[in-house]
Amino acid sequence: MASAAFLPPLVNCNGQWDQVLAGLYTVFVTDLKRHKSAHDGKGIMYDSRIGLDGKEEAFWHLVQKDDPAAGGRTFDPSRSEKLPWLRPTAETADSSITVFDYDSGNSKKGVRRYLWIESSDYVVVLKHQKNVFFLITAYHVDAGGARKLSKHYRNRVTP
């Protein structure tokens, strides 16, 4: 498995919440709002609806995970610390990234593009749209997630 040497350092998610949140949001603004990210020659759009604390829904989806015990989404340090990896993963053609398309058969989900860096336990998920990709999510991959991604990879579709 190739190393992902192109990845920037992780974000430190320890400390006072306001400072951690400000640091993460700065990464989001720099990498997604100010810099128009692209993958495979197509721009990447994201959910720009404004949510909690005046921040975009996409931002919250990138730093939180579903937590049924809490009755919603909660802050996820493992996901959040890798936020600076999203843009370079999407924009870099590197042998450490396994790129594949998967169709769940659900018309609402559509065909999704997975950018999986197995050696770094990280994945970016994009949805194919006409002339762009839509950012679905990006997250730290645990053992269960790796099994699911392996299954998706085995059942991948040809673009």
C-alpha positions as a LaTeX table, in Angstrom:
\begin{tabular}{lrrr}
\hline
Residue & $x$ (\AA) & $y$ (\AA) & $z$ (\AA) \\
\hline
Met1 & 0.00 & 0.00 & 0.00 \\
Ala2 & 1.51 & 3.34 & $-1.06$ \\
Ser3 & 2.04 & 6.14 & 1.44 \\
Ala4 & 0.10 & 9.38 & 0.98 \\
Ala5 & 3.09 & 11.75 & 1.22 \\
Phe6 & 1.11 & 14.63 & $-0.34$ \\
Leu7 & $-1.18$ & 15.00 & 2.68 \\
Pro8 & $-0.73$ & 18.07 & 4.90 \\
Pro9 & $-0.51$ & 17.85 & 8.70 \\
Leu10 & $-3.58$ & 17.06 & 10.78 \\
Val11 & $-5.46$ & 19.81 & 12.61 \\
Asn12 & $-5.06$ & 19.77 & 16.38 \\
Cys13 & $-8.58$ & 19.28 & 17.77 \\
Asn14 & $-7.54$ & 19.62 & 21.42 \\
Gly15 & $-8.14$ & 22.80 & 23.33 \\
Gln16 & $-10.94$ & 25.27 & 23.80 \\
Trp17 & $-13.92$ & 24.56 & 21.58 \\
Asp18 & $-14.11$ & 28.11 & 20.15 \\
Gln19 & $-10.48$ & 27.97 & 19.04 \\
Val20 & $-10.78$ & 24.46 & 17.61 \\
Leu21 & $-13.94$ & 25.45 & 15.72 \\
Ala22 & $-12.31$ & 28.64 & 14.38 \\
Gly23 & $-9.28$ & 26.68 & 13.17 \\
Leu24 & $-11.40$ & 24.06 & 11.43 \\
Tyr25 & $-13.61$ & 26.68 & 9.81 \\
Thr26 & $-10.52$ & 28.51 & 8.53 \\
Val27 & $-9.45$ & 25.31 & 6.75 \\
Phe28 & $-12.95$ & 24.94 & 5.27 \\
Val29 & $-13.00$ & 28.55 & 4.04 \\
Thr30 & $-9.49$ & 28.36 & 2.59 \\
Asp31 & $-9.88$ & 24.98 & 0.90 \\
Leu32 & $-13.50$ & 25.01 & $-0.24$ \\
Lys33 & $-14.92$ & 28.54 & $-0.23$ \\
Arg34 & $-11.99$ & 30.59 & $-1.51$ \\
His35 & $-10.29$ & 27.89 & $-3.55$ \\
Lys36 & $-12.55$ & 26.31 & $-6.12$ \\
Ser37 & $-11.64$ & 22.66 & $-5.71$ \\
Ala38 & $-11.89$ & 20.24 & $-8.60$ \\
His39 & $-11.59$ & 16.53 & $-9.21$ \\
Asp40 & $-11.04$ & 14.82 & $-12.54$ \\
Gly41 & $-11.53$ & 18.10 & $-14.41$ \\
Lys42 & $-14.88$ & 18.87 & $-12.77$ \\
Gly43 & $-15.56$ & 21.44 & $-10.06$ \\
Ile44 & $-16.63$ & 20.33 & $-6.60$ \\
Met45 & $-19.80$ & 21.89 & $-5.19$ \\
Tyr46 & $-20.99$ & 21.53 & $-1.61$ \\
Asp47 & $-24.04$ & 22.17 & 0.55 \\
Ser48 & $-23.75$ & 25.92 & 1.09 \\
Arg49 & $-26.98$ & 26.28 & 3.07 \\
Ile50 & $-26.26$ & 28.14 & 6.27 \\
Gly51 & $-26.78$ & 26.13 & 9.44 \\
Leu52 & $-25.66$ & 26.28 & 13.05 \\
Asp53 & $-23.55$ & 29.31 & 14.05 \\
Gly54 & $-23.83$ & 30.75 & 10.53 \\
Lys55 & $-21.64$ & 28.03 & 9.03 \\
Glu56 & $-22.41$ & 25.98 & 5.95 \\
Glu57 & $-24.11$ & 22.59 & 6.27 \\
Ala58 & $-21.18$ & 21.02 & 4.40 \\
Phe59 & $-18.79$ & 22.24 & 7.09 \\
Trp60 & $-20.84$ & 20.66 & 9.86 \\
His61 & $-21.07$ & 17.41 & 7.92 \\
Leu62 & $-17.28$ & 17.32 & 7.63 \\
Val63 & $-16.65$ & 17.77 & 11.37 \\
Gln64 & $-19.54$ & 15.82 & 12.87 \\
Lys65 & $-20.79$ & 12.24 & 12.69 \\
Asp66 & $-24.13$ & 10.57 & 13.30 \\
Asp67 & $-24.50$ & 9.66 & 16.95 \\
Pro68 & $-27.77$ & 7.78 & 17.58 \\
Ala69 & $-27.13$ & 7.77 & 21.34 \\
Ala70 & $-27.04$ & 11.58 & 21.31 \\
Gly71 & $-30.04$ & 11.80 & 19.00 \\
Gly72 & $-28.23$ & 13.53 & 16.15 \\
Arg73 & $-24.78$ & 14.55 & 15.00 \\
Thr74 & $-21.85$ & 15.22 & 17.35 \\
Phe75 & $-18.33$ & 16.56 & 16.95 \\
Asp76 & $-15.92$ & 13.91 & 15.63 \\
Pro77 & $-12.24$ & 14.67 & 16.29 \\
Ser78 & $-11.04$ & 11.82 & 14.01 \\
Arg79 & $-13.01$ & 13.24 & 11.10 \\
Ser80 & $-12.20$ & 16.85 & 11.92 \\
Glu81 & $-8.43$ & 16.53 & 12.26 \\
Lys82 & $-8.28$ & 15.26 & 8.66 \\
Leu83 & $-10.25$ & 18.20 & 7.20 \\
Pro84 & $-7.08$ & 19.62 & 5.52 \\
Trp85 & $-6.80$ & 16.35 & 3.58 \\
Leu86 & $-10.03$ & 16.82 & 1.60 \\
Arg87 & $-8.78$ & 19.21 & $-1.08$ \\
Pro88 & $-5.44$ & 17.51 & $-1.80$ \\
Thr89 & $-7.14$ & 14.10 & $-1.89$ \\
Ala90 & $-9.68$ & 15.36 & $-4.41$ \\
Glu91 & $-7.14$ & 17.21 & $-6.55$ \\
Thr92 & $-4.16$ & 14.84 & $-6.51$ \\
Ala93 & $-3.69$ & 11.86 & $-8.80$ \\
Asp94 & $-1.57$ & 9.69 & $-6.51$ \\
Ser95 & $-1.10$ & 5.93 & $-6.42$ \\
Ser96 & $-2.08$ & 5.88 & $-2.74$ \\
Ile97 & $-5.65$ & 6.92 & $-3.63$ \\
Thr98 & $-8.06$ & 4.20 & $-4.74$ \\
Val99 & $-10.61$ & 5.94 & $-6.96$ \\
Phe100 & $-13.80$ & 4.13 & $-7.86$ \\
Asp101 & $-17.47$ & 4.70 & $-8.59$ \\
Tyr102 & $-20.23$ & 2.85 & $-6.79$ \\
Asp103 & $-23.94$ & 2.74 & $-7.54$ \\
Ser104 & $-26.03$ & 1.69 & $-4.55$ \\
Gly105 & $-29.09$ & 1.34 & $-6.77$ \\
Asn106 & $-30.77$ & 4.16 & $-4.87$ \\
Ser107 & $-31.73$ & 6.83 & $-7.41$ \\
Lys108 & $-31.55$ & 9.57 & $-4.77$ \\
Lys109 & $-27.96$ & 8.65 & $-3.87$ \\
Gly110 & $-26.90$ & 8.27 & $-7.49$ \\
Val111 & $-23.45$ & 7.12 & $-8.52$ \\
Arg112 & $-20.84$ & 8.14 & $-6.01$ \\
Arg113 & $-17.12$ & 8.57 & $-6.50$ \\
Tyr114 & $-14.96$ & 7.28 & $-3.66$ \\
Leu115 & $-11.41$ & 8.57 & $-3.11$ \\
Trp116 & $-10.06$ & 6.15 & $-0.53$ \\
Ile117 & $-6.61$ & 6.39 & 1.03 \\
Glu118 & $-6.61$ & 3.04 & 2.76 \\
Ser119 & $-3.11$ & 3.51 & 4.23 \\
Ser120 & $-4.29$ & 6.71 & 5.97 \\
Asp121 & $-7.79$ & 5.54 & 6.93 \\
Tyr122 & $-9.47$ & 8.33 & 4.98 \\
Val123 & $-12.12$ & 8.65 & 2.30 \\
Val124 & $-13.75$ & 11.47 & 0.35 \\
Val125 & $-17.17$ & 10.77 & $-1.17$ \\
Leu126 & $-18.44$ & 12.77 & $-4.14$ \\
Lys127 & $-21.66$ & 12.44 & $-6.11$ \\
His128 & $-21.60$ & 12.54 & $-9.88$ \\
Gln129 & $-23.71$ & 15.35 & $-11.33$ \\
Lys130 & $-23.85$ & 16.69 & $-14.88$ \\
Asn131 & $-20.78$ & 18.91 & $-15.05$ \\
Val132 & $-19.61$ & 18.86 & $-11.42$ \\
Phe133 & $-19.13$ & 16.65 & $-8.43$ \\
Phe134 & $-21.13$ & 17.32 & $-5.28$ \\
Leu135 & $-19.31$ & 16.79 & $-1.99$ \\
Ile136 & $-21.17$ & 14.23 & 0.10 \\
Thr137 & $-18.67$ & 13.77 & 2.92 \\
Ala138 & $-15.12$ & 12.95 & 3.97 \\
Tyr139 & $-14.15$ & 11.02 & 7.05 \\
His140 & $-11.79$ & 8.83 & 9.05 \\
Val141 & $-12.30$ & 5.18 & 8.11 \\
Asp142 & $-12.55$ & 2.71 & 10.99 \\
Ala143 & $-12.43$ & $-1.10$ & 10.63 \\
Gly144 & $-16.17$ & $-1.37$ & 9.89 \\
Gly145 & $-15.94$ & 1.41 & 7.33 \\
Ala146 & $-13.01$ & $-0.30$ & 5.65 \\
Arg147 & $-15.04$ & $-3.50$ & 5.24 \\
Lys148 & $-17.91$ & $-1.50$ & 3.72 \\
Leu149 & $-15.57$ & 0.36 & 1.35 \\
Ser150 & $-13.93$ & $-2.92$ & 0.31 \\
Lys151 & $-17.37$ & $-4.30$ & $-0.54$ \\
His152 & $-18.22$ & $-1.16$ & $-2.52$ \\
Tyr153 & $-14.91$ & $-1.47$ & $-4.36$ \\
Arg154 & $-15.61$ & $-5.10$ & $-5.29$ \\
Asn155 & $-18.99$ & $-4.00$ & $-6.68$ \\
Arg156 & $-17.75$ & $-0.81$ & $-8.34$ \\
Val157 & $-19.11$ & 0.41 & $-11.66$ \\
Thr158 & $-17.19$ & 1.53 & $-14.71$ \\
Pro159 & $-17.49$ & 5.30 & $-15.23$ \\
\hline
\end{tabular}
